[in-house]
Each structure stands twice: as structure tokens, then as C-alpha cells.
Amino acid sequence: MTSVLSDKLSSGPKGLGDPEDRSLRRVEKEILIPKIMRDKARTEKCTDFVKAFNDCCKENSILLVLKCRTENSRMKACLTDWYNNQHFRHQCEDIYLNQRSEYRRTGIKAQTKRMG
């Protein structure tokens, strides 16, 4: 029986694709890698700005739109700087490609593996 998927996406030890393939599909470039970038920027790079904004929001509930503009601007500026940093993007691509490679090799997703 022939597969609808290309060999690149259906080969490999688990039939999930070639673990050594380093090419990226459009959805990976435009959605999955930017998600890793956002998560890493929020949790590792801009933590002080994110915390300041979150604290301001908690303190000002309904008025947060007016009261937290400065904190929001600083947080957005920090996140934008990291989103535009090509070295950071390549690091996140490597993280994604290594996770994908491991998934294709084992059939176990990274989050599932960490929990179990």
C-alpha cells in the first residue's frame, strides 16, 4: 500500500519521518517555532518585565488598561527584541528540530516523555 505522505514525512523507524531531516515546513516556521520563541522569551529572557506587568495587572484589575501601559510597553519591547533576534531564532529552531527528531526516532512526544 502506498502512502499519501512523502517519504520524508513517512519514513524512519516509527514511520513518522526521517529523524535526521532538518528541513522545515511552513507551519513549523510560522507557528511552531515562534511559539517556542514566545515561551522562552517570556519564561527565560523577559522575566522581570513579564512579572512587573503581571503584578501591575493584579494590583489594578479593572483599571489595568490605564495603569499598566508602561509595564506593558516594556514587556512588549523586550519580547519584540527577542522575536527579532536571529541568533535566538536559530536556537529555538534547533530546540524544535531536536524535539522533532527525538519524536520521529521514538514515537514519544517531548511533553509526554518529561511527565512519564
PEMODA-V845269 format. One record per residue. N is the residue number from 1. RES is the residue in one small letter. OMEGA is omega as a letter, one per 40 degrees, with the letter a starting at -180 (NA if undefined). D_FIRST is the distance of its C-alpha to the first C-alpha in Angstrom with 2 decimals. Layout:
N;RES;OMEGA;D_FIRST  N;RES;OMEGA;D_FIRST
This chain:
1;m;a;0.00  2;t;a;3.79  3;s;i;6.67  4;v;a;9.77  5;l;i;12.00  6;s;i;13.42  7;d;a;13.27  8;k;a;16.73  9;l;a;15.78  10;s;i;12.70  11;s;i;13.87  12;g;a;16.77  13;p;a;17.69  14;k;a;16.61  15;g;a;13.64  16;l;a;16.32  17;g;a;17.06  18;d;i;19.25  19;p;a;22.50  20;e;i;24.56  21;d;a;23.59  22;r;i;26.87  23;s;a;26.01  24;l;i;26.65  25;r;a;25.16  26;r;a;27.75  27;v;i;27.58  28;e;a;28.23  29;k;a;31.17  30;e;a;32.71  31;i;a;32.18  32;l;i;31.08  33;i;i;33.36  34;p;i;36.33  35;k;i;35.98  36;i;i;36.40  37;m;i;39.32  38;r;a;40.97  39;d;a;40.67  40;k;i;42.02  41;a;a;44.76  42;r;a;45.93  43;t;a;45.87  44;e;a;46.89  45;k;a;48.53  46;c;a;50.44  47;t;a;51.28  48;d;a;55.00  49;f;i;54.49  50;v;i;51.88  51;k;i;54.26  52;a;i;57.23  53;f;i;55.42  54;n;i;54.21  55;d;i;57.74  56;c;i;59.26  57;c;i;56.96  58;k;a;57.92  59;e;a;61.60  60;n;a;61.66  61;s;a;59.21  62;i;a;60.08  63;l;a;61.79  64;l;i;59.04  65;v;a;58.23  66;l;a;61.79  67;k;a;62.60  68;c;a;59.49  69;r;a;59.09  70;t;a;60.18  71;e;i;57.85  72;n;i;54.94  73;s;i;55.74  74;r;i;55.96  75;m;i;52.68  76;k;i;50.89  77;a;i;52.49  78;c;a;51.36  79;l;i;47.75  80;t;i;47.69  81;d;a;49.06  82;w;i;46.22  83;y;a;43.53  84;n;a;45.00  85;n;a;45.27  86;q;i;42.73  87;h;i;43.16  88;f;i;42.39  89;r;i;39.29  90;h;i;38.02  91;q;a;38.78  92;c;i;36.77  93;e;i;33.83  94;d;i;33.99  95;i;i;34.12  96;y;a;31.06  97;l;i;29.08  98;n;i;30.18  99;q;a;29.17  100;r;i;25.72  101;s;i;25.34  102;e;i;26.49  103;y;a;24.09  104;r;i;21.11  105;r;a;22.58  106;t;a;23.45  107;g;a;21.65  108;i;i;25.20  109;k;a;26.77  110;a;a;30.23  111;q;i;32.25  112;t;a;30.79  113;k;a;31.45  114;r;a;35.06  115;m;a;35.90  116;g;NA;34.48
